[in-house]
Amino acid sequence: MRYALISDIHANLPALDAVLADIGARNDVNATFHLGDLVGYAPWPNEVVQRLRERGIPGIAGNYDSTVASDYKHCGCRYEDPKQEELSHLSYAWTRAHVSLETRAHLGGLPFRLDLRPLGGHVAGPTVTLVHGTPLNNVTYWTEDRPEAFLTRMAALVGARPGDLIACGHTHKPWHRIVEGIHFVNTGSVGRPKDGDWRAGFVLIDVGASEAKVEFMRVEYDLDSAMDAIRRSDLPHDFADYLRHGGVPPDTA
């Protein structure tokens, strides 16, 4: 079974459309799932949610989704510096003011976690667990440099066994590790990468009777139109440059 996993779209409709077109052009992808953070930072929150609903793509709630749905006081994000923190509050206020009631209701109905059984529940086989942050909550940043003890503790929380795969998002940086036979995968970000590569990112996973395979993908999209739309909106214009540089300021890249 081959799955496409997409995460952290963050209201970037051009990036999402490019990723969905890439996935759709493949004849070997059995299903697509999203790992949350559908809204925030770009001007298409309602359109992104509608596109996923039109395509019948199921998924889970990211921290941005659940906080917007509940009208929480902040988005549960972590910031690179004080300036990014200040701008993020503006993004959160803008998003709360611009999501439709239908979008808010959809975000509030997303589950926290999904467990997939590619071979069905009647035979032994791998489980693919989808979370946004960690199995504990959707705000903790599960970075690649976490010690093995942290990974095995997270695996124990979902009852993962050798051959299983746990996928997360939230950090906007893709990675893949194998600890005690369990695959741990971060999908990266469709709409707001933070690894210095502006292209939309997602992951393809092959799971079945044999060892799981993980392939990270990057897709070019109409970056200029996304940047222009941000600048024409009431969102901070800095978000446009953030996209251009893949979340890494040019003086530090």
C-alpha positions as CSV (number, residue, x, y, z in Angstrom):
1,M,0.0,0.0,0.0
2,R,1.4,3.4,-1.0
3,Y,0.2,6.5,0.9
4,A,0.9,10.2,0.3
5,L,1.2,12.2,3.5
6,I,0.8,15.9,3.4
7,S,1.1,18.3,6.3
8,D,1.3,22.0,7.4
9,I,-0.3,23.4,4.3
10,H,-1.0,26.7,6.2
11,A,-3.5,28.2,3.8
12,N,-1.1,28.1,0.8
13,L,-3.5,27.0,-1.9
14,P,-1.0,27.2,-4.9
15,A,1.4,24.9,-3.0
16,L,-1.4,22.5,-2.1
17,D,-2.7,22.4,-5.7
18,A,0.8,21.6,-7.0
19,V,1.2,18.8,-4.6
20,L,-2.2,17.3,-5.3
21,A,-1.4,17.5,-9.0
22,D,1.9,15.7,-8.5
23,I,0.2,13.0,-6.4
24,G,-2.7,12.7,-9.0
25,A,-0.2,12.1,-11.8
26,R,1.1,9.0,-10.1
27,N,-0.7,5.8,-10.7
28,D,0.6,4.0,-7.6
29,V,-0.7,6.1,-4.7
30,N,-3.5,4.3,-3.0
31,A,-4.6,7.1,-0.6
32,T,-3.7,10.6,0.6
33,F,-3.9,11.8,4.2
34,H,-3.2,15.2,5.8
35,L,-1.5,15.7,9.1
36,G,-3.0,19.0,10.0
37,D,-2.2,22.8,10.2
38,L,-4.4,23.5,7.2
39,V,-4.7,27.3,8.0
40,G,-2.6,30.2,9.1
41,Y,0.0,32.5,7.5
42,A,-1.4,32.7,4.0
43,P,-4.8,34.0,2.6
44,W,-6.6,30.9,1.5
45,P,-7.8,29.1,4.7
46,N,-11.3,28.4,3.5
47,E,-10.2,27.4,0.0
48,V,-7.6,24.9,1.3
49,V,-10.1,23.3,3.6
50,Q,-12.6,23.2,0.8
51,R,-10.1,21.6,-1.6
52,L,-9.3,18.8,0.8
53,R,-13.0,18.2,1.3
54,E,-13.7,18.2,-2.4
55,R,-10.9,15.6,-2.9
56,G,-12.1,13.5,0.0
57,I,-8.7,13.7,1.7
58,P,-9.1,12.7,5.4
59,G,-6.7,13.8,8.1
60,I,-6.1,15.1,11.6
61,A,-6.0,18.3,13.6
62,G,-2.9,20.4,13.8
63,N,-2.4,22.9,16.6
64,Y,-3.4,25.7,14.3
65,D,-6.6,23.9,13.4
66,S,-7.7,23.1,16.9
67,T,-6.9,26.5,18.3
68,V,-8.7,28.3,15.6
69,A,-11.7,26.0,15.9
70,S,-11.9,26.6,19.7
71,D,-11.0,30.3,19.4
72,Y,-8.1,29.8,21.8
73,K,-5.9,32.7,22.9
74,H,-2.9,31.7,20.7
75,C,-2.0,29.1,18.1
76,G,0.3,27.0,20.2
77,C,3.2,27.7,18.0
78,R,6.9,28.1,18.8
79,Y,8.8,31.0,17.3
80,E,12.3,31.4,15.9
81,D,12.8,34.9,17.3
82,P,10.7,37.8,18.9
83,K,9.9,39.2,15.5
84,Q,8.4,36.0,14.2
85,E,6.4,35.7,17.5
86,E,5.0,39.2,16.9
87,L,4.1,38.4,13.3
88,S,2.5,35.1,14.3
89,H,0.0,36.8,16.5
90,L,-1.1,38.9,13.6
91,S,-1.5,35.8,11.5
92,Y,-3.5,34.1,14.1
93,A,-5.8,37.1,14.5
94,W,-6.2,37.4,10.8
95,T,-7.0,33.7,10.4
96,R,-9.6,33.7,13.2
97,A,-11.3,36.7,11.6
98,H,-11.4,35.2,8.1
99,V,-12.3,31.5,8.5
100,S,-15.9,30.8,7.7
101,L,-18.3,29.1,10.1
102,E,-18.2,26.1,7.9
103,T,-14.4,26.0,7.9
104,R,-14.3,26.4,11.7
105,A,-16.7,23.6,12.1
106,H,-14.6,21.3,9.9
107,L,-11.4,22.1,11.7
108,G,-13.2,21.4,15.0
109,G,-14.3,18.0,13.8
110,L,-10.8,16.7,12.8
111,P,-9.6,13.8,15.0
112,F,-6.4,14.1,17.0
113,R,-4.9,10.9,15.6
114,L,-5.5,8.3,12.8
115,D,-4.3,4.7,12.8
116,L,-4.1,3.0,9.4
117,R,-3.9,-0.8,8.8
118,P,-2.7,-1.2,5.2
119,L,-3.3,-5.0,5.2
120,G,-6.7,-4.8,7.0
121,G,-7.5,-5.7,10.5
122,H,-7.9,-9.4,9.9
123,V,-4.2,-10.3,9.4
124,A,-1.0,-9.3,11.1
125,G,0.7,-6.4,9.5
126,P,2.1,-2.9,10.1
127,T,0.2,0.0,11.6
128,V,0.7,3.6,10.4
129,T,-0.1,6.1,13.1
130,L,-0.6,9.8,12.1
131,V,-0.2,12.6,14.6
132,H,0.6,16.2,14.2
133,G,3.0,16.9,17.0
134,T,3.4,13.8,19.2
135,P,0.9,11.2,20.5
136,L,0.7,13.3,23.6
137,N,-0.4,16.6,22.1
138,N,-0.2,18.5,18.8
139,V,2.0,21.4,20.1
140,T,5.2,19.6,21.1
141,Y,7.9,19.9,18.4
142,W,9.2,16.4,17.5
143,T,12.6,17.3,16.0
144,E,15.0,14.9,14.3
145,D,17.6,15.3,17.1
146,R,15.4,13.9,19.9
147,P,17.1,11.1,21.8
148,E,16.1,7.5,21.1
149,A,14.5,7.3,24.5
150,F,12.0,9.9,23.5
151,L,11.2,8.0,20.3
152,T,10.7,4.7,22.1
153,R,8.5,6.4,24.6
154,M,6.3,7.9,21.9
155,A,6.1,4.5,20.2
156,A,5.0,2.9,23.5
157,L,2.2,5.4,23.8
158,V,0.6,4.1,20.5
159,G,1.6,0.5,21.0
160,A,3.9,0.6,18.0
161,R,5.9,-2.6,17.2
162,P,8.8,-3.3,14.8
163,G,7.6,-2.7,11.3
164,D,5.1,0.0,12.3
165,L,5.4,3.6,11.2
166,I,4.6,6.8,13.1
167,A,4.3,10.0,11.0
168,C,4.2,13.6,12.3
169,G,4.4,17.1,11.0
170,H,4.5,20.5,12.9
171,T,8.2,21.3,12.6
172,H,8.1,21.9,8.8
173,K,11.4,20.0,8.4
174,P,11.4,16.4,6.9
175,W,13.3,13.6,8.5
176,H,13.2,9.8,8.8
177,R,14.7,7.6,11.6
178,I,14.4,3.9,12.5
179,V,14.6,3.0,16.1
180,E,14.1,-0.6,17.3
181,G,12.6,-1.5,14.0
182,I,10.0,1.3,14.1
183,H,9.9,4.0,11.4
184,F,9.6,7.6,12.6
185,V,8.8,10.1,9.8
186,N,8.3,13.8,9.7
187,T,6.5,14.8,6.5
188,G,7.9,18.3,6.2
189,S,5.6,21.1,5.0
190,V,3.5,21.7,1.9
191,G,2.9,25.4,2.4
192,R,5.6,26.8,4.7
193,P,8.8,24.8,4.7
194,K,11.5,25.8,7.2
195,D,14.5,23.8,5.8
196,G,15.7,26.4,3.4
197,D,13.9,24.8,0.4
198,W,10.9,26.9,-0.8
199,R,9.4,24.0,-2.7
200,A,6.3,22.3,-1.3
201,G,7.2,19.1,0.5
202,F,5.4,15.8,1.2
203,V,6.2,12.2,1.7
204,L,5.4,8.9,0.0
205,I,5.4,5.8,2.2
206,D,5.2,2.2,1.0
207,V,3.9,-0.2,3.8
208,G,2.9,-3.8,3.6
209,A,4.3,-7.2,4.3
210,S,8.0,-6.1,3.7
211,E,10.1,-3.3,5.1
212,A,8.5,0.2,4.9
213,K,10.0,2.6,2.3
214,V,10.0,6.4,2.7
215,E,10.5,8.8,-0.1
216,F,10.6,12.6,0.4
217,M,9.2,14.7,-2.4
218,R,9.6,18.4,-3.4
219,V,7.3,20.1,-5.9
220,E,7.7,23.5,-7.4
221,Y,4.6,25.7,-7.4
222,D,3.6,29.2,-8.4
223,L,5.5,30.9,-5.6
224,D,5.1,34.4,-7.1
225,S,1.3,34.2,-7.0
226,A,1.4,33.0,-3.4
227,M,3.7,35.9,-2.4
228,D,1.7,38.4,-4.3
229,A,-1.5,37.3,-2.6
230,I,0.0,37.6,0.8
231,R,1.2,41.2,-0.1
232,R,-2.3,42.1,-1.3
233,S,-3.9,40.8,1.9
234,D,-3.8,42.3,5.4
235,L,-1.3,39.6,6.5
236,P,2.2,40.7,7.3
237,H,4.2,41.0,4.1
238,D,7.1,39.3,5.8
239,F,5.3,36.0,5.2
240,A,5.9,36.4,1.5
241,D,9.7,36.6,1.9
242,Y,9.5,33.7,4.4
243,L,8.1,31.5,1.6
244,R,10.8,32.7,-0.8
245,H,13.6,31.6,1.5
246,G,12.1,28.4,2.8
247,G,11.9,29.8,6.3
248,V,15.6,30.5,6.5
249,P,16.7,34.2,6.2
250,P,19.2,34.7,3.4
251,D,21.8,36.1,5.7
252,T,21.8,32.9,7.7
253,A,21.3,30.3,5.0
